[in-house]
Amino acid sequence: MRKPAFDIVVSPLVTEKVTALREKYNQMTLRVRSDANKVEVRRAVESTLNVKVARVNILTVHGKVKRMGRYQNQRPSWKKAIVILKPGEKVELFEGV
């Protein structure tokens, strides 16, 4: 069963490192659903942002263990997708930032 494109991409990641990757290598980094795969992320980005995707890399960011006094808990794990755009492609959403 195919998931809607707007449900796959959770949010864009905007940090100093991601900004440098976007400017130098034409990459963008997104937080995606934990059950999404590369093909779903590619289709979602191409349909929602109207750009051509060259490659998608996905990695799982494991949640950190945090303490509050003597109690210990773990933050949830999440998936990060690094989307490499084809040469000449730009996302207008990030260009003004």
Buried (B, 14 or more C-beta within 10 A) or exposed (E): EEEEBEEBBBEBBEEEEBBEBBEEEBBBBBBBBEEBBBEBBBBBBBEEBEBEBBEBEBEEEEEEEEEEEEEEEEEEEBBBBBBBBEEEBEBEEBEEE
